[in-house]
Amino acid sequence: MEALAVLHQLDYAHRDLKPSNILLHGNRWKLADLGLALPLATESTKLTMSNQGWGTLAYCAPEQVTDFKSAGKPADIFAFGCILHDFFGITKRAPCQRVSAPGRIGLVIEKCTEVDPKKRFQSISKLRMALFDVLAEPPVVKTTEFSQEAAVWGARLADVPGMSGEEIKNLARFVRDLERPTDAAAFFIACDEQNLAQLKQRDIEAWSDIASQYCEWAKTPGFNFEYCDVIVGRLMQIYHDGSVETKANAALAAATLAESHNRWFVMGRLMEMCGHDAETHVAQRLAIEIRAGELEHEFRRCAAAIGKEPSLYHPLIFAALGD
């Protein structure tokens, strides 16, 4: 998925994604065979003639068969859904048709393999967040370990639009006053991207309080490897929607999470938050926080682990890392 995301960022589509083109090489998984890859912004011909003009039928999106030259990134999303079906499906797959599988993973597969490209996930990042939300196991919190109040508020998140304004303020007050780690875990595991977006729409101040506490929770240990990807997806949403202070908190949480769990994907997202395109005020705030919290090691480690130079951070953040 990461390789496919890079291709899409470069405005290419692979168009022949299938298991035999996903190779373990040098102890790293790599996406191979770009024979049908096309730059989407040009009328270029395909790079090689080693494959059929429309790809491999078992993994083909409908539009590849009917209008190959116009087939773009959504065709790769469709093929990825077919690969997921190889893992989780229990029925045979008809070419170019929407498929499913038992359980919540079936919803992801269905969305990937919609016949209409506009109805599929529109980016690898959105697909990844949905996939890991299903596959990644959240920390186990026994019902006997958290309070009834935490359980009630966690369940109430399922209907943010139906909450009164007073309820939302009370929710924010509950989150601000959280003391038991198990209460925090029970609540924040239930708090997903949709909840966060709805809370921001209803009450920006309450959202800010909840987002700030989510960042603090994300810094705590104990998450399994895959669940880190779920958390950083929510941190990125907080980063994009927040004030200068909230953006800085989200980036600091991502740095702590990435370094403590040695999760490369999270490290990559940190580099996105803190790159040269970061807002100057956010970079200034982060530089202060890095120096005050002595977090130079975390930021340097995140860059080094994924083969990036620290100079790719915003110049103000890079300067805060010292020699």
N, C-alpha and C positions, 0 to 999 in steps of 0.2 A: 504493500500500500504506500509505503514511503517513497519507493522508486516511482510508482505511478503518479504520486502527487508531484514529484519533481518534473516528470514529463509534462504534466498538465500545466505546471507553472511556466514552463518554457513554451507553452502553447502548442504542444504536440499531443496526438492521441495514438495509443499503441495499436489498437484495432485487431490484435490477434492474441489477446490475453487468454491463457489456458495453462493447465498444470505443467505441461511439458516445457513451457517457456519460463518457469519459475525454478531457478537452479540454485543448489547449494554449492558455492565455489569459494575456496579459501576460507571455509568456516563462516561464510556470510551468504545470506540469501540475496539473489540478484535476479532482476528482470531481464530476460534475454529475448533475442530474435526481434529486431526492430524492422523486419522486412516490410511490414505494412504500415509502419508509422508514417504519418503525414503531418507537416506543419499546417495548422488549421487556417492560417491567414493567407495562404498562397494557393496557387493552382498547381503546385509541384506534383510530379508523378511519384509513385511509391519508390522507396529507396532501393529495393531489390525486387526481383520477380520470382522469389523462391516459394511463394505461397499462392493460394487462390486469391483472386482479386477481391473477394469479400470476406476472407478469414476462414475460420474453422466452424462448420455449421453448428456443432454441439454447444458452442460458446458465443454464437453470433447474435447480435441485436437485430431486430427486424429491419431497421433502417440500413444496416450494412448490406443486406441482400437486395433491397429495392433501390437504394441510392448511395452506393459506397462512398463516392467523393464527398458527400455532405455529412457522412457519419463522423461524429466527433467524440468528445470526452464522455458523453452519456453512454456510448457504446462500450467503453471500458467498464463503466459502472455495471452495465448489464452483464458483461462477461464475469465480473467479480462475483455477482450474485449467483451465476451458474456454478462457479467454483465453490461458493458456500453451500450450494445445494449438493454438490458432490460429497461434502463432509456430513451434512445434516439431513438431507432429504431421504425419504423412504419410498418415494415413487419414481418411476421413470420420467425423464424430462423430454418433452417435445421441443424440437428446435424453435427458437424465436418466440417462445411463449412464456407468459408469466408463470412462475413456479413458487412453491412454498415448502415449508417443513414444519414439524411439530414444535410447539413451544414458542417463546418470544423471538427466537432466532428466525422463525418463519416470517415475522413481520418485516424484518430487515431484508430478507431474501425477496419478499414480495415487492418491496419498495425499489430494490435494485433492478428487478426484472419487469417492471411495468412496460407494456408494449409502447406506450407513448413516452418518448424520451423526456418530455417536460415534467412528467410525474415522478421521475426517478430522483434519487439524491443528486443534487446539483454540484457537489464537490466531494472530493475524497475526504476532506476534513469532517464534513457533516456525516458522511458514511462511517468514518472511523469512530466518531463519538457515539453514534447509535450502536455500532457493532460492539464496542468495548463496554458500553453500558449494559449490554446483554451478556457478554462473555466473561467480563471481569467480575470476580467475586468480591463484594464489599466486605469490610471487616465484620466478623461475626459478633453481634452484641446480643447477649441473652436477654430475654424479656424481664428476667428477674434482676438484671443489673442496671436498668434505667427506670426513671420515674414515670408515673402515669401521665404527668404533665408533658413530658417529652414525647411520649407515645401519641397523646392527643394532638399536639401541635404538628408532629410529623405527618399524621393522617390528615390533618386540616389542609396541608399543602396541596392536596389533590383537588381542592376547589378554591384557589386563590380568587378567581373572579367573583365567587359567591360570598366572600368574606366582607364584613362591614369595615368601614374605615377604622373604627375603634378596635376591632379584632386585630387588624394588621398592626396597629400601634402596640397592642398588648403582645403580639407575636415578637415584634422587635425588642420589646422590653424583656421578654423571656430569654431571647437570644443574648442580649447584652449581659444578662445576669447569670448566664450558664457557668456553673462551677464544676460539676461532675463530668469527667471525660466521657463516661458512658452516655450521659444525656446528650452531650455534644455530638457524639458519633451517631446515636439513634436519630437525631434530628437532621444532621447534615447529609447522612446517607440518603435520606428521603428527599433532600433538596436538589433538584436537577435543573438543567438549563431552562426548561419551560417555566418552572416555578420562579426562578430568578427573574426571567423576563417579565412575567406577570406581576411580580412584586414591584419591580421598577416602574411599571406602567401605573400601578395603583398609588404608590407612595414612595417617592424618591428618597426621602430621609430614612424611612424604615428599611428600604432596600440597602442603602449605604451601610447602615448598622449591621444588617445580616451579612452583607458581602464582606465587610471587614472581619467579622467573626469567622466566616468561612475561611478566609485567608489564614487566620491564626490556627484554625483546626487543621488545615492542610500542612502545616509545619510539623505536626506531631508525628511520632514514629508509629509503626505497626501496620501500614498498608501493604498489601501484597503487590507484587511486581506489576501486574496488569491493571490493577485499580488506580495506579498512579496516572494512567492515561485518561481515565474518567475524570479524575480530580483536575488535571491540568486543562482539560477541555472547559471546565466550569471556571477555572481561574482566568483563562483567556477571555471568556465572555465577560467576566467581571472587569478585566483589564480594559476591554474595548468600550464598556458602558460607563466606566467610573470616572470620578474626579481625579485630579492629580494625585491626591493622597491614596485613593483607592487603587489606582493603577500601580503606584509604587508598592503598595501592600501585596497586590497580586503577583507582581514580578518577584518580590522578595520571597513569597511563599513558594513560587515555582522553583527558584534557585535552591531553597532549602530542601524541597521535595526531591528535586532531581539529584542533588549531590548525595543526600542521605540514602536514597534507594538505587543510585547508579543507573537511572533510567534514561537511556539515550533519547527516546522520543520527547520526554519532558525537557531535556537539555536543549533540543532543537526548538521547542516552543519558547523557551526562555530567550534564546538568541533572536527570535522573531520579535518578542516584546521589547527587547533592549537594543535593537540594531540602530543603524544610523538614521532610520526614519522615525525613531521615537521622538515624541514631543520634547522640546528643550526643557520645559518646566518639570516634566516627569523625570528626565535624565538628571536634572539638578537635584531633585528630591532623592532619587535612587543613590546618587553619588554620596550625599550626606548620610543616608541610611547605611550604605556599605561601610563607610569609614567608622561611623558610630557603633555599628554592630560587629565590626571586624569580620565582614563577610567576603573579604577579598578572595580567600581560598575557594569558597563555594562558586563564585563567578568564574574564576580562572579554571577550576576543575571542570565545570560544565562545558566550557569552550574546548578544552584540551581533549576531553573524553570523546567528543564527536569530530575531532580533527579540524577544529576551527581556531583561527587566531583570535586572541582577546581583542585585537584592534578592530574586529568586526562589531564589537559593542559600540554604542554611541560614544563619541570622543570624551564626553564628560564622565561617562561610566568607566571607560577605559583608563582615564587619568586617575580615577579613584582607586584603581586596583594596584597602583604603585609599580615599582620595578619588579 
